[in-house]
């Protein structure tokens, strides 16, 4: 029995505890692997640059370019506006901003909403007063 124990190594002995494996994080890559990855990344970048853009992307780019540029005097519509007294940067309409009919209708609608809100509040206050009087 003692021979078996002597042959078996103790799991608490230094032979079990001090076994060190190479567990370095990120073992160094081989040169070939690094070069292959670089080549693959360059290929992906080239594919992105050379790929054909979709119709939607092309339209968006053309629209953005067109909106960035101001109309010039060679444009017939702009030339007609200038003949009528328009200067670039000025707003269109009688008063230079909103037309008077449009602003009047907005003002009227806002006043109507305010008046209806005031009526609702007044009716609510009256109902509360009546309830308070009936409670007494």
N, C-alpha and C positions, 0 to 999 in steps of 0.2 A: 504494500500500500504506500509506503513511504517512497518507493522508487517511482511510482506514478506521479506523486506530488512533485518530486524533484525534476522530473522530465517536463512537466507542465510549467509554463512560466506564469508568474503571478500577474494578474491584470493590473495591480497597483504598482508594479515594478517600473523602473525607469525605461525599460525597453518598450513598454506600451505608451507611456506618457510622453517621452521625448521624441517620438517619431514625428519628423517634420516633413511635410510635403511642400512642393513648390506651389504656393497658392498666391503668387503675385497677381494683383489685379491688372488686367490688360496686358497680357504677354505681348512682347514686341512683335509687330507684324512683319511678315516677310516682305522683302522689296517687291517681289512680283505681285503680291496681293495689293499692296498700296498703289502700284502703277496701274493695275487693272481697275481699281476703284476710281482713280483719277480719270482714266480714259473713259470709263462709263459715265462719270459726272459731266465730262466735257461733251460727250455724245448727247446726253440729255439736254444740256444747255443749247447745243446746236439745233436739236430737234425743236425746242421751244421757239428759237429765233426764226427758224425756216418754215415752221408749220403755217399752213394756209388759214387765215382768219375766217371765221364764220361771217355770213352776210350781216348778221345783227351787229357784230363787233365792228365791221367796216362802216356800216351806216352810222353807228355811234361816233366813231372817230371823225367821219366827214361832218356830222352835225356839230360836234364840238369845235372843229376848225371854223366852220361857217359862223357859228355864234360868237366866236372870239373876234372876228373881223367886223369892223363897222362898214356900213354901206358907203360907197363912194359916189362922186358926182356922175360917174358913168351910168349908174343905175337910173333907169327912166322914172321909176316911182319916186325915188329920192329927189331927182331933179324937179319933178312936178311939185313935190311938197315944198321945196326951197322957193320955187316961183310964187307959191301962195303965202310965203312969209315964215315958213318953218325954219328953225335953226336947230342944229344937232344938239341933243341933250335936253331939248324942250319936250314937255308932255303934250299930247294931242288933246283937242277939245276946245270949247269956247273959252273957259276960264283958265285953261292951261293945265288943269288936273282932271277932276271929274266933271262931267257935264252937269249943268244945273238941275236938269230933270232927274237925273239919277240920284244926286245928293239930296234933293228935296224928297224923293220917295223913301230913301233910307231914313231921313230925319222923321218923316211922318210915321213910318212903321215903328221906329224906336219910341216915339211919343205915345202911340197907341198901346204898345206893350207896357210902358210905364204907367199909363192911366189904368189899364186893366189890373195891374199889380196893386196899385193904390186902392182900387175898389175892393179887391179881395181882402186886403189887410183891414180896411174899414169894416167890411162885413164880419170878419173874424172877431175884431174887437167888440163890435156890437153884440155878437152872439155870446162872447165871454161875459160881458156886462149883464146881459139878461140872465144868464145862468147864475151869476153871483147874486143877483137880486132875488131870484127864485129860491136860492139856497138859504137866504136869510129868513 
